[in-house]
Amino acid sequence: MTPATLLPEGLASAVEAASGARILAVRPRGGGGASREGAELDLAWPDGRASRAYMNYDVHKAGAGDDAAFLREAAVLRALSGPLAGAGVRVAPFHAAIPEQRALLCGLVPGRDRFGAIVDAGQRSALAKDFMAQLAALHRIDVAACPVEGMGTVAPAETLIRERIALLRADNRGDAWDPLIHLSLDWLEANIPEELPAPAIVHGDAGPGNFLFDGEEVTALLDWELVHYGDPMADLAMLCLRMLFQNFVPPSEAFAAYEAAGGHRVDRARIRYWRLLFQTGFARRTRYDDPDAPPPPNLGMNLVYSTIHRRVLSEALAEAAGIVLQPVVLPDAPPGARGRSFAIALDDIRDTIVPRIADQQAAVKAKGMARLIKWWRAIERFEPAFHAAEKREIEAVLGHELADHAAAWSAFREAVADERIETRAAIILCNAHETRAAALMDDAMGGLAAAKLADIGPD
């Protein structure tokens, strides 16, 4: 099997043309979380050098961001590897970018990425301190004096906020119109922070899992696909969001380290705002059943992440609106008729398929398939009772009976869109809906099922 056959069609030749290096070997890897695929490459350069590189790619364009976001990512890595290297922000050395296939090739940097696996408290604190110092160094770059070529116009952070809200509203339309997204955007538009600072380079996805480390030192910041000019507090907000999925030090410790390293003064109110805005973007429903939509790299993990984001958004929106949520009714039900079939399939994946897969990328996808099977099993068992409970709740708020659950949910969406339902009641119903959707994914999510936003302290 040649190296080219281990990559999507045409990607190997495009990489060689863009980089000037020849690909000697390819080792597919799970890359970019749920949004991108990846591979380690052995390269031979024209001057006789040999090196290893890492490439992430999204040839179906199913991941986060868009083509403009990819160009910003390539631009900032090129700059931090070259003209802005003196800023001291550690990144993987930029080699090449192939925009048509959203492929990014960089030198392979040594280090680990599992911050949560560190057991020594001293190492955790020291490493977190170095990471926050890296963010502070990034935010200190004077983009008014040294804008990054290829990253676009340096605009005020308020402009970015209004553009993001407008884009999310434009995307929330048609059959996929989402009352939760609508309600969140209403709150965000009515509460835009005042006196935002001059724009800085914002990593956009900063936090555990998105940096490599060796001992107590960060060796490289990773995954710049959401980089933009904006408010430095946006990176601290994203750090708090990433804590949903990866352990880190307490936010208060991280914030103190950031300020001590010369970062901006921490503004918790702005952190909460950006956290809700980012969460709203992440919580958009992706229509995986749409035949025109590109397939995600790992459907199982994509569904886990989107389910958690939606539940957490419904909780954060309620908190922002001053609503105290009550426990959601989750009726129990006996195992479904296909329960044994699901169990056999899961046993086969766990005991036979995964242990015999040498290809790491294939093993990741097999585990993603196991998550899907667990979800399907829960849908068969619990969804009818969940739908019945939700139908009763909607009928109680709207004041009349409806034919079935589908009719009830449609009537609720219309009432929110037409502003015929009190905002408080609408947010509570959205939270109940997302809590039940998350309950269907509980088994598939494992330890992530209990994920919640970390306490960032008072404003």
Secondary structure, DSSP 8 states (H G I E B T S, - for coil): --GGGGSSTTHHHHHHHHH--EEEEEEEEEETTTTEEEEEEEEE-TTS-EEEEEEEE-TT--SSS-HHHHHHHHHHHHHHHTTTGGG---B--EEEEEGGGTEEEEE----B--GGG---HHHHHHHHHHHHHHHHHHHHS-TTTS--TTS-----HHHHHHHHHHHHHHHS-GGG--HHHHHHHHHHHHT--SS----EEE-SS-STTSEEEETTEEEEE---TT-EEE-THHHHHHHHHHTTTS--S-HHHHHHHHHHTT-----HHHHHHHHHHHHHHHTS---TT-TTS---S-HHHHHHHHHHHHHHHHHHHHHHTT--------------TTHHHHHHHHHHIIIIIGGG---HHHHHHHHHHHHHHHHHHHHHHHHHHHHHHHHHHHHHHHTS--SSHHHHHHHHHHHHHTT-S-HHHHHHHHHHHHHHHHHHHHHHHGGGGG---------
